[in-house]
Structures are given as C-alpha cells and as structure tokens.
C-alpha cells in the first residue's frame, strides 16, 4: 500500500502532465494563427480533446474526484476550446470544420443532458449505473482521442512526410498515458487504466511513424496540401505555363503560394482588367465562382 504522501505526489504529477498534454498543441496553433492557414494539421484531435475533457469533467464531478481528474479536465477543456476556435478561424475547409465541430458539440450536449436526467432519476438507472455508463462512454472517447493523430496516416504515407502528425501532442499523450496508468493502478479505476494502456499502444505507432517520415522543413510542409497537387508527380498547367513537377528547380528558387491577401488583390485586379481567371491546377478555365485557395502558385527567388 503506497503512502498517502506518495499518492498525493503521484496525483500532482499526473495532473501537471495532463495539463501539459492539453497545452501541447499551443506551438502549432500559434504557427497556424501566424501563417493564417491550417495546412495539413487535422481538426479531429482538437475536437476530441474538448469532448474527452468534458466527459471526464462530468465523471470527476459524479465520482467526487475533484483532484486531479476535474482540475486537469477543466484546464484541458478551456485549452481545447481555444485551440478549436483558432483552427476554425483559419480552416481551409470551413464546411468540414463546421460539421466536425457541430457533431462533437452535439455529442457533448447529449451526454450532459443524459447526466442531468440520470442525476434527477429520470433514466431509470441507479447512481452507480449512471457513473458506469458515463465511464464506458468516456473510455471510448478517450481511446478515440489517443488514436486521433493517426487520422492523417494516409496523407503521411502518400506524401512521405509526417508534417500532419502533431508531434508535440503525440509525445505528451505517451507521457500522459504512462502517468495515468500509474495513477489509475493505485486508485483502482479501470475506466482510466484501460484507455491509458491502449493509448500507450497507439503512441508506439505514432512516434516511430513521425521519425520515419520526419519532414525536412515542417514550416513549409504545414501548408502543403496533397489534394492541391503538392507531392504529386503529375505535370500541372498553370495559366498555360507547363510546370513539370518531376523536374528539379534551381537551387535558388522554390515554389510558394501567394498569401490570401495577395490572391484577393490579384483577383480584384483581374476583375477590373477583365482578364480570364485561372480556377484550377489542371488547366486554365473561366468560372463564375472564384476560389481564392486555388489561385496559381509562383516561383520566387530565395534570399541568399
């Protein structure tokens, strides 16, 4: 039997690591806000972080585990909401982001309603059954959050770049799972122990995958979208100018995409001049709908 002092120290350390895991996407989100684009970064881990922390906050309130469970979950919920808001602000696909966020927040609302009805005795369950059901749901969402960085595994394998894997979050998930395995073993809470063990297994896949396909330039890869042609070998035609992606560009040049402001300014100039608009990478065509994300790339010299 561990001494109370050691148990308290373990709880403090676990809470600190949990908060650190929830804050680990901060550098990536700061870069997203600075570059005003989400690039290859996935929204799913952030949304599941909100869902997961909300469930464990409810679970901690029901079981009386104010510390470390409720404290860590509350801090994580606040961080997750902020990160999700930043991602949504600069999302490349706002429709998909809206659907993902809407589904998650609807699920959170339904679980909250279920807990309120259960506490009021309207579900026909005892309090222990209510806690057990919430524990099962929390464990499932927890496992989903630990596995969520692998949502972009297809992109990683196709681009041979792990820029889409949130490495900070992956590392902290591994460390966090280790601490929760120890804490839940001492507390005898299987609803926390089992997801933590499974999370360690997922970390054993995510971390090697990142270093196998480690990006040489994560800042440039962040804005590389496979569906827009990056990483593909098929030739592209932009404004009737053929660019062979298999050819080697001069060392003093790189392919970059104009900023959103530059694309908007170019679009307004083209409208004023009455010139045709290039709407795709496969060719030059006219279209009444202008997608600012699909404006042509340009080759710009790299400063010596």
Beta strands, then each sheet from edge to edge (+ up, - down):
strand 1: 236-238
strand 2: 241-243
strand 3: 253-257
strand 4: 297-301
sheet 1: 1+ 2-
sheet 2: 3+ 4-
end
